[in-house]
Amino acid sequence: MADGDHWFEPKSHGYGAKPANWKGWAATGVFVAVMVALAWVFVMAPGEGGPRILTWLAIQTPVLVGFLWLARHKTRGGWKWHWGSRK
């Protein structure tokens, strides 16, 4: 992957990544907007609760997994545990 294709960079402490450019921030913003919209439609909107929550879980799980896959594959250097700057 070319250096310009990285949307995320590894966190300095812990596991995971953070947005590194506008593409990473846009992907994160779209992810958050989709998750909030799904929560509103299936959980917080008036109506019966039981089956709607199961539908919400069934829909939001692949959205979450897809975002995590995208973030992991678009992170410079991949995901691993970081302890900060060790000297």
Biopython code that builds the backbone (N, CA, C, O; Angstrom):
import numpy as np
from Bio.PDB.StructureBuilder import StructureBuilder

atoms = [
    (1, "MET", "N", (0.849, -1.167, 0.000)),
    (1, "MET", "CA", (0.000, 0.000, 0.000)),
    (1, "MET", "C", (0.904, 1.242, 0.000)),
    (1, "MET", "O", (1.842, 1.336, 0.791)),
    (2, "ALA", "N", (0.620, 2.155, -0.863)),
    (2, "ALA", "CA", (1.394, 3.390, -0.916)),
    (2, "ALA", "C", (1.163, 4.204, 0.355)),
    (2, "ALA", "O", (0.132, 4.063, 1.012)),
    (3, "ASP", "N", (2.122, 5.050, 0.691)),
    (3, "ASP", "CA", (2.029, 5.803, 1.943)),
    (3, "ASP", "C", (0.796, 6.702, 1.978)),
    (3, "ASP", "O", (0.248, 6.940, 3.054)),
    (4, "GLY", "N", (0.347, 7.205, 0.832)),
    (4, "GLY", "CA", (-0.814, 8.075, 0.788)),
    (4, "GLY", "C", (-2.131, 7.352, 0.988)),
    (4, "GLY", "O", (-3.172, 7.990, 1.144)),
    (5, "ASP", "N", (-2.100, 6.011, 0.985)),
    (5, "ASP", "CA", (-3.325, 5.231, 1.137)),
    (5, "ASP", "C", (-3.699, 4.980, 2.598)),
    (5, "ASP", "O", (-4.731, 4.367, 2.871)),
    (6, "HIS", "N", (-2.886, 5.439, 3.529)),
    (6, "HIS", "CA", (-3.169, 5.216, 4.951)),
    (6, "HIS", "C", (-4.106, 6.296, 5.461)),
    (6, "HIS", "O", (-3.817, 7.487, 5.350)),
    (7, "TRP", "N", (-5.226, 5.871, 6.020)),
    (7, "TRP", "CA", (-6.216, 6.795, 6.561)),
    (7, "TRP", "C", (-6.084, 6.934, 8.070)),
    (7, "TRP", "O", (-6.555, 7.911, 8.653)),
    (8, "PHE", "N", (-5.445, 5.959, 8.699)),
    (8, "PHE", "CA", (-5.311, 5.918, 10.153)),
    (8, "PHE", "C", (-3.857, 5.706, 10.518)),
    (8, "PHE", "O", (-3.066, 5.221, 9.709)),
    (9, "GLU", "N", (-3.507, 6.075, 11.748)),
    (9, "GLU", "CA", (-2.167, 5.821, 12.271)),
    (9, "GLU", "C", (-2.312, 5.154, 13.631)),
    (9, "GLU", "O", (-3.299, 5.378, 14.332)),
    (10, "PRO", "N", (-1.333, 4.335, 14.010)),
    (10, "PRO", "CA", (-1.433, 3.646, 15.302)),
    (10, "PRO", "C", (-1.482, 4.643, 16.464)),
    (10, "PRO", "O", (-0.872, 5.711, 16.414)),
    (11, "LYS", "N", (-2.221, 4.269, 17.506)),
    (11, "LYS", "CA", (-2.253, 5.087, 18.717)),
    (11, "LYS", "C", (-0.898, 5.001, 19.404)),
    (11, "LYS", "O", (-0.195, 4.001, 19.264)),
    (12, "SER", "N", (-0.526, 6.038, 20.144)),
    (12, "SER", "CA", (0.770, 6.019, 20.823)),
    (12, "SER", "C", (0.749, 5.124, 22.063)),
    (12, "SER", "O", (1.791, 4.617, 22.477)),
    (13, "HIS", "N", (-0.421, 4.928, 22.651)),
    (13, "HIS", "CA", (-0.567, 4.051, 23.815)),
    (13, "HIS", "C", (-1.760, 3.131, 23.578)),
    (13, "HIS", "O", (-2.830, 3.573, 23.159)),
    (14, "GLY", "N", (-1.559, 1.855, 23.849)),
    (14, "GLY", "CA", (-2.666, 0.917, 23.716)),
    (14, "GLY", "C", (-2.742, 0.278, 22.342)),
    (14, "GLY", "O", (-1.771, 0.276, 21.585)),
    (15, "TYR", "N", (-3.911, -0.263, 22.034)),
    (15, "TYR", "CA", (-4.146, -1.031, 20.814)),
    (15, "TYR", "C", (-5.130, -0.277, 19.945)),
    (15, "TYR", "O", (-6.097, 0.288, 20.457)),
    (16, "GLY", "N", (-4.906, -0.256, 18.644)),
    (16, "GLY", "CA", (-5.843, 0.377, 17.742)),
    (16, "GLY", "C", (-5.227, 1.523, 16.976)),
    (16, "GLY", "O", (-4.006, 1.642, 16.877)),
    (17, "ALA", "N", (-6.094, 2.373, 16.431)),
    (17, "ALA", "CA", (-5.637, 3.452, 15.563)),
    (17, "ALA", "C", (-6.507, 4.681, 15.767)),
    (17, "ALA", "O", (-7.563, 4.633, 16.398)),
    (18, "LYS", "N", (-6.021, 5.788, 15.207)),
    (18, "LYS", "CA", (-6.771, 7.043, 15.221)),
    (18, "LYS", "C", (-6.717, 7.625, 13.817)),
    (18, "LYS", "O", (-5.782, 7.327, 13.073)),
    (19, "PRO", "N", (-7.689, 8.445, 13.431)),
    (19, "PRO", "CA", (-7.681, 9.028, 12.091)),
    (19, "PRO", "C", (-6.418, 9.861, 11.861)),
    (19, "PRO", "O", (-5.974, 10.602, 12.738)),
    (20, "ALA", "N", (-5.847, 9.718, 10.648)),
    (20, "ALA", "CA", (-4.611, 10.429, 10.328)),
    (20, "ALA", "C", (-4.820, 11.528, 9.296)),
    (20, "ALA", "O", (-3.989, 12.428, 9.179)),
    (21, "ASN", "N", (-5.917, 11.467, 8.548)),
    (21, "ASN", "CA", (-6.178, 12.497, 7.537)),
    (21, "ASN", "C", (-7.689, 12.634, 7.350)),
    (21, "ASN", "O", (-8.470, 12.027, 8.083)),
    (22, "TRP", "N", (-8.088, 13.426, 6.375)),
    (22, "TRP", "CA", (-9.511, 13.691, 6.192)),
    (22, "TRP", "C", (-10.283, 12.426, 5.819)),
    (22, "TRP", "O", (-11.462, 12.306, 6.153)),
    (23, "LYS", "N", (-9.642, 11.490, 5.137)),
    (23, "LYS", "CA", (-10.342, 10.246, 4.772)),
    (23, "LYS", "C", (-10.657, 9.423, 6.018)),
    (23, "LYS", "O", (-11.741, 8.851, 6.130)),
    (24, "GLY", "N", (-9.712, 9.365, 6.951)),
    (24, "GLY", "CA", (-9.952, 8.658, 8.203)),
    (24, "GLY", "C", (-11.038, 9.322, 9.030)),
    (24, "GLY", "O", (-11.887, 8.647, 9.613)),
    (25, "TRP", "N", (-11.008, 10.660, 9.080)),
    (25, "TRP", "CA", (-12.044, 11.385, 9.821)),
    (25, "TRP", "C", (-13.399, 11.220, 9.139)),
    (25, "TRP", "O", (-14.418, 11.079, 9.815)),
    (26, "ALA", "N", (-13.422, 11.236, 7.805)),
    (26, "ALA", "CA", (-14.692, 11.057, 7.082)),
    (26, "ALA", "C", (-15.250, 9.663, 7.332)),
    (26, "ALA", "O", (-16.447, 9.511, 7.581)),
    (27, "ALA", "N", (-14.395, 8.641, 7.269)),
    (27, "ALA", "CA", (-14.848, 7.273, 7.524)),
    (27, "ALA", "C", (-15.384, 7.136, 8.945)),
    (27, "ALA", "O", (-16.409, 6.492, 9.163)),
    (28, "THR", "N", (-14.694, 7.740, 9.911)),
    (28, "THR", "CA", (-15.143, 7.694, 11.302)),
    (28, "THR", "C", (-16.471, 8.426, 11.466)),
    (28, "THR", "O", (-17.364, 7.945, 12.164)),
    (29, "GLY", "N", (-16.602, 9.584, 10.826)),
    (29, "GLY", "CA", (-17.850, 10.345, 10.903)),
    (29, "GLY", "C", (-19.025, 9.602, 10.296)),
    (29, "GLY", "O", (-20.120, 9.598, 10.858)),
    (30, "VAL", "N", (-18.801, 8.967, 9.142)),
    (30, "VAL", "CA", (-19.871, 8.183, 8.511)),
    (30, "VAL", "C", (-20.245, 7.003, 9.397)),
    (30, "VAL", "O", (-21.427, 6.701, 9.564)),
    (31, "PHE", "N", (-19.246, 6.334, 9.967)),
    (31, "PHE", "CA", (-19.509, 5.214, 10.866)),
    (31, "PHE", "C", (-20.364, 5.651, 12.057)),
    (31, "PHE", "O", (-21.354, 4.996, 12.385)),
    (32, "VAL", "N", (-19.987, 6.749, 12.699)),
    (32, "VAL", "CA", (-20.745, 7.245, 13.855)),
    (32, "VAL", "C", (-22.162, 7.633, 13.442)),
    (32, "VAL", "O", (-23.120, 7.326, 14.152)),
    (33, "ALA", "N", (-22.304, 8.306, 12.299)),
    (33, "ALA", "CA", (-23.634, 8.712, 11.830)),
    (33, "ALA", "C", (-24.520, 7.495, 11.546)),
    (33, "ALA", "O", (-25.702, 7.496, 11.891)),
    (34, "VAL", "N", (-23.960, 6.466, 10.925)),
    (34, "VAL", "CA", (-24.735, 5.253, 10.637)),
    (34, "VAL", "C", (-25.136, 4.561, 11.933)),
    (34, "VAL", "O", (-26.273, 4.106, 12.058)),
    (35, "MET", "N", (-24.223, 4.473, 12.902)),
    (35, "MET", "CA", (-24.547, 3.812, 14.168)),
    (35, "MET", "C", (-25.627, 4.583, 14.935)),
    (35, "MET", "O", (-26.524, 3.973, 15.516)),
    (36, "VAL", "N", (-25.547, 5.908, 14.942)),
    (36, "VAL", "CA", (-26.571, 6.713, 15.616)),
    (36, "VAL", "C", (-27.912, 6.566, 14.911)),
    (36, "VAL", "O", (-28.946, 6.438, 15.567)),
    (37, "ALA", "N", (-27.904, 6.584, 13.580)),
    (37, "ALA", "CA", (-29.149, 6.424, 12.819)),
    (37, "ALA", "C", (-29.771, 5.053, 13.077)),
    (37, "ALA", "O", (-30.985, 4.943, 13.253)),
    (38, "LEU", "N", (-28.947, 4.017, 13.100)),
    (38, "LEU", "CA", (-29.474, 2.677, 13.386)),
    (38, "LEU", "C", (-30.054, 2.606, 14.794)),
    (38, "LEU", "O", (-31.108, 2.005, 15.004)),
    (39, "ALA", "N", (-29.373, 3.215, 15.754)),
    (39, "ALA", "CA", (-29.892, 3.223, 17.126)),
    (39, "ALA", "C", (-31.210, 3.968, 17.193)),
    (39, "ALA", "O", (-32.129, 3.536, 17.889)),
    (40, "TRP", "N", (-31.318, 5.071, 16.487)),
    (40, "TRP", "CA", (-32.561, 5.841, 16.503)),
    (40, "TRP", "C", (-33.704, 5.043, 15.881)),
    (40, "TRP", "O", (-34.794, 4.968, 16.450)),
    (41, "VAL", "N", (-33.462, 4.458, 14.738)),
    (41, "VAL", "CA", (-34.522, 3.752, 14.013)),
    (41, "VAL", "C", (-34.965, 2.498, 14.756)),
    (41, "VAL", "O", (-36.161, 2.224, 14.853)),
    (42, "PHE", "N", (-34.008, 1.735, 15.281)),
    (42, "PHE", "CA", (-34.365, 0.432, 15.833)),
    (42, "PHE", "C", (-34.510, 0.392, 17.347)),
    (42, "PHE", "O", (-35.141, -0.530, 17.866)),
    (43, "VAL", "N", (-33.956, 1.344, 18.071)),
    (43, "VAL", "CA", (-33.987, 1.260, 19.526)),
    (43, "VAL", "C", (-34.755, 2.417, 20.157)),
    (43, "VAL", "O", (-35.623, 2.194, 21.001)),
    (44, "MET", "N", (-34.446, 3.648, 19.758)),
    (44, "MET", "CA", (-35.003, 4.801, 20.454)),
    (44, "MET", "C", (-36.328, 5.280, 19.888)),
    (44, "MET", "O", (-37.074, 5.958, 20.595)),
    (45, "ALA", "N", (-36.655, 4.953, 18.631)),
    (45, "ALA", "CA", (-37.918, 5.384, 18.048)),
    (45, "ALA", "C", (-39.063, 4.651, 18.744)),
    (45, "ALA", "O", (-38.899, 3.510, 19.174)),
    (46, "PRO", "N", (-40.215, 5.300, 18.855)),
    (46, "PRO", "CA", (-41.356, 4.639, 19.507)),
    (46, "PRO", "C", (-41.754, 3.358, 18.776)),
    (46, "PRO", "O", (-41.685, 3.279, 17.549)),
    (47, "GLY", "N", (-42.164, 2.377, 19.539)),
    (47, "GLY", "CA", (-42.595, 1.101, 18.960)),
    (47, "GLY", "C", (-42.236, -0.031, 19.897)),
    (47, "GLY", "O", (-41.736, 0.188, 21.000)),
    (48, "GLU", "N", (-42.499, -1.249, 19.442)),
    (48, "GLU", "CA", (-42.200, -2.417, 20.256)),
    (48, "GLU", "C", (-40.700, -2.642, 20.320)),
    (48, "GLU", "O", (-39.991, -2.387, 19.347)),
    (49, "GLY", "N", (-40.204, -3.122, 21.470)),
    (49, "GLY", "CA", (-38.774, -3.210, 21.701)),
    (49, "GLY", "C", (-38.086, -4.485, 21.297)),
    (49, "GLY", "O", (-37.057, -4.422, 20.624)),
    (50, "GLY", "N", (-38.598, -5.647, 21.670)),
    (50, "GLY", "CA", (-37.887, -6.911, 21.528)),
    (50, "GLY", "C", (-37.308, -7.216, 20.159)),
    (50, "GLY", "O", (-36.087, -7.220, 20.002)),
    (51, "PRO", "N", (-38.136, -7.467, 19.175)),
    (51, "PRO", "CA", (-37.611, -7.818, 17.852)),
    (51, "PRO", "C", (-36.794, -6.692, 17.215)),
    (51, "PRO", "O", (-35.870, -6.952, 16.444)),
    (52, "ARG", "N", (-37.131, -5.456, 17.534)),
    (52, "ARG", "CA", (-36.398, -4.328, 16.949)),
    (52, "ARG", "C", (-34.962, -4.286, 17.456)),
    (52, "ARG", "O", (-34.055, -3.943, 16.699)),
    (53, "ILE", "N", (-34.742, -4.623, 18.709)),
    (53, "ILE", "CA", (-33.382, -4.626, 19.253)),
    (53, "ILE", "C", (-32.569, -5.740, 18.610)),
    (53, "ILE", "O", (-31.391, -5.552, 18.306)),
    (54, "LEU", "N", (-33.185, -6.894, 18.400)),
    (54, "LEU", "CA", (-32.477, -7.983, 17.727)),
    (54, "LEU", "C", (-32.135, -7.605, 16.292)),
    (54, "LEU", "O", (-31.054, -7.937, 15.806)),
    (55, "THR", "N", (-33.035, -6.920, 15.614)),
    (55, "THR", "CA", (-32.759, -6.449, 14.261)),
    (55, "THR", "C", (-31.629, -5.438, 14.276)),
    (55, "THR", "O", (-30.748, -5.470, 13.417)),
    (56, "TRP", "N", (-31.653, -4.539, 15.250)),
    (56, "TRP", "CA", (-30.584, -3.552, 15.383)),
    (56, "TRP", "C", (-29.232, -4.237, 15.585)),
    (56, "TRP", "O", (-28.246, -3.864, 14.949)),
    (57, "LEU", "N", (-29.181, -5.226, 16.459)),
    (57, "LEU", "CA", (-27.934, -5.958, 16.689)),
    (57, "LEU", "C", (-27.473, -6.682, 15.426)),
    (57, "LEU", "O", (-26.280, -6.717, 15.123)),
    (58, "ALA", "N", (-28.420, -7.256, 14.696)),
    (58, "ALA", "CA", (-28.073, -7.982, 13.473)),
    (58, "ALA", "C", (-27.550, -7.052, 12.385)),
    (58, "ALA", "O", (-26.742, -7.472, 11.556)),
    (59, "ILE", "N", (-27.990, -5.807, 12.374)),
    (59, "ILE", "CA", (-27.539, -4.850, 11.362)),
    (59, "ILE", "C", (-26.266, -4.133, 11.808)),
    (59, "ILE", "O", (-25.353, -3.948, 11.004)),
    (60, "GLN", "N", (-26.192, -3.732, 13.060)),
    (60, "GLN", "CA", (-25.049, -2.941, 13.500)),
    (60, "GLN", "C", (-23.774, -3.765, 13.625)),
    (60, "GLN", "O", (-22.680, -3.214, 13.508)),
    (61, "THR", "N", (-23.887, -5.068, 13.858)),
    (61, "THR", "CA", (-22.687, -5.896, 13.985)),
    (61, "THR", "C", (-21.856, -5.917, 12.700)),
    (61, "THR", "O", (-20.647, -5.700, 12.775)),
    (62, "PRO", "N", (-22.450, -6.170, 11.515)),
    (62, "PRO", "CA", (-21.623, -6.123, 10.305)),
    (62, "PRO", "C", (-21.094, -4.720, 9.987)),
    (62, "PRO", "O", (-20.021, -4.583, 9.399)),
    (63, "VAL", "N", (-21.840, -3.682, 10.371)),
    (63, "VAL", "CA", (-21.343, -2.312, 10.166)),
    (63, "VAL", "C", (-20.099, -2.091, 11.021)),
    (63, "VAL", "O", (-19.110, -1.541, 10.535)),
    (64, "LEU", "N", (-20.130, -2.507, 12.276)),
    (64, "LEU", "CA", (-18.982, -2.383, 13.171)),
    (64, "LEU", "C", (-17.797, -3.192, 12.666)),
    (64, "LEU", "O", (-16.677, -2.683, 12.608)),
    (65, "VAL", "N", (-18.032, -4.438, 12.304)),
    (65, "VAL", "CA", (-16.952, -5.298, 11.813)),
    (65, "VAL", "C", (-16.356, -4.714, 10.530)),
    (65, "VAL", "O", (-15.139, -4.731, 10.349)),
    (66, "GLY", "N", (-17.200, -4.203, 9.650)),
    (66, "GLY", "CA", (-16.707, -3.587, 8.420)),
    (66, "GLY", "C", (-15.841, -2.371, 8.686)),
    (66, "GLY", "O", (-14.801, -2.200, 8.049)),
    (67, "PHE", "N", (-16.257, -1.520, 9.626)),
    (67, "PHE", "CA", (-15.447, -0.346, 9.955)),
    (67, "PHE", "C", (-14.119, -0.751, 10.578)),
    (67, "PHE", "O", (-13.080, -0.179, 10.248)),
    (68, "LEU", "N", (-14.142, -1.735, 11.480)),
    (68, "LEU", "CA", (-12.899, -2.193, 12.087)),
    (68, "LEU", "C", (-11.966, -2.793, 11.045)),
    (68, "LEU", "O", (-10.754, -2.584, 11.108)),
    (69, "TRP", "N", (-12.515, -3.537, 10.087)),
    (69, "TRP", "CA", (-11.701, -4.098, 9.000)),
    (69, "TRP", "C", (-11.067, -2.975, 8.186)),
    (69, "TRP", "O", (-9.871, -3.015, 7.894)),
    (70, "LEU", "N", (-11.873, -1.964, 7.815)),
    (70, "LEU", "CA", (-11.356, -0.834, 7.044)),
    (70, "LEU", "C", (-10.257, -0.115, 7.814)),
    (70, "LEU", "O", (-9.193, 0.165, 7.261)),
    (71, "ALA", "N", (-10.503, 0.185, 9.077)),
    (71, "ALA", "CA", (-9.520, 0.906, 9.886)),
    (71, "ALA", "C", (-8.230, 0.108, 10.025)),
    (71, "ALA", "O", (-7.139, 0.672, 9.948)),
    (72, "ARG", "N", (-8.348, -1.182, 10.227)),
    (72, "ARG", "CA", (-7.145, -2.000, 10.391)),
    (72, "ARG", "C", (-6.324, -2.062, 9.107)),
    (72, "ARG", "O", (-5.096, -1.989, 9.148)),
    (73, "HIS", "N", (-6.999, -2.195, 7.970)),
    (73, "HIS", "CA", (-6.277, -2.304, 6.699)),
    (73, "HIS", "C", (-5.783, -0.964, 6.161)),
    (73, "HIS", "O", (-4.918, -0.926, 5.287)),
    (74, "LYS", "N", (-6.322, 0.122, 6.675)),
    (74, "LYS", "CA", (-5.884, 1.443, 6.239)),
    (74, "LYS", "C", (-4.995, 2.122, 7.279)),
    (74, "LYS", "O", (-4.765, 3.329, 7.203)),
    (75, "THR", "N", (-4.490, 1.350, 8.256)),
    (75, "THR", "CA", (-3.615, 1.898, 9.288)),
    (75, "THR", "C", (-2.159, 1.682, 8.894)),
    (75, "THR", "O", (-1.766, 0.571, 8.538)),
    (76, "ARG", "N", (-1.372, 2.730, 8.959)),
    (76, "ARG", "CA", (0.058, 2.651, 8.670)),
    (76, "ARG", "C", (0.719, 1.787, 9.737)),
    (76, "ARG", "O", (0.672, 2.120, 10.921)),
    (77, "GLY", "N", (1.331, 0.691, 9.330)),
    (77, "GLY", "CA", (2.042, -0.170, 10.273)),
    (77, "GLY", "C", (1.178, -1.201, 10.973)),
    (77, "GLY", "O", (1.701, -1.997, 11.752)),
    (78, "GLY", "N", (-0.116, -1.217, 10.729)),
    (78, "GLY", "CA", (-0.993, -2.205, 11.337)),
    (78, "GLY", "C", (-1.297, -1.925, 12.799)),
    (78, "GLY", "O", (-0.857, -0.920, 13.359)),
    (79, "TRP", "N", (-2.046, -2.816, 13.401)),
    (79, "TRP", "CA", (-2.445, -2.682, 14.796)),
    (79, "TRP", "C", (-1.579, -3.580, 15.662)),
    (79, "TRP", "O", (-1.413, -4.766, 15.378)),
    (80, "LYS", "N", (-1.042, -3.013, 16.699)),
    (80, "LYS", "CA", (-0.353, -3.772, 17.730)),
    (80, "LYS", "C", (-0.326, -2.915, 18.987)),
    (80, "LYS", "O", (-0.628, -1.723, 18.935)),
    (81, "TRP", "N", (0.028, -3.507, 20.094)),
    (81, "TRP", "CA", (0.053, -2.793, 21.358)),
    (81, "TRP", "C", (1.240, -1.832, 21.371)),
    (81, "TRP", "O", (2.354, -2.210, 21.010)),
    (82, "HIS", "N", (0.997, -0.582, 21.791)),
    (82, "HIS", "CA", (2.047, 0.431, 21.893)),
    (82, "HIS", "C", (2.134, 0.925, 23.331)),
    (82, "HIS", "O", (1.115, 1.150, 23.984)),
    (83, "TRP", "N", (3.341, 1.089, 23.807)),
    (83, "TRP", "CA", (3.579, 1.576, 25.166)),
    (83, "TRP", "C", (3.996, 3.025, 25.184)),
    (83, "TRP", "O", (4.458, 3.510, 26.217)),
    (84, "GLY", "N", (3.853, 3.732, 24.091)),
    (84, "GLY", "CA", (4.310, 5.115, 24.031)),
    (84, "GLY", "C", (5.764, 5.159, 23.612)),
    (84, "GLY", "O", (6.276, 4.196, 23.041)),
    (85, "SER", "N", (6.421, 6.243, 23.884)),
    (85, "SER", "CA", (7.829, 6.353, 23.499)),
    (85, "SER", "C", (8.687, 5.770, 24.608)),
    (85, "SER", "O", (8.817, 6.352, 25.685)),
    (86, "ARG", "N", (9.265, 4.623, 24.329)),
    (86, "ARG", "CA", (10.156, 3.972, 25.294)),
    (86, "ARG", "C", (11.586, 4.315, 24.932)),
    (86, "ARG", "O", (11.993, 4.183, 23.778)),
    (87, "LYS", "N", (12.344, 4.752, 25.916)),
    (87, "LYS", "CA", (13.735, 5.124, 25.648)),
    (87, "LYS", "C", (14.684, 4.205, 26.377)),
    (87, "LYS", "O", (15.900, 4.364, 26.272)),
]
sb = StructureBuilder()
sb.init_structure("model")
sb.init_model(0)
sb.init_chain("A")
sb.init_seg("    ")
for serial, (resi, resn, name, xyz) in enumerate(atoms, 1):
    if name == "N":
        sb.init_residue(resn, " ", resi, " ")
    sb.init_atom(name, np.array(xyz, "f"), 0.0, 1.0, " ", f" {name:<3s}", serial, name[0])
structure = sb.get_structure()
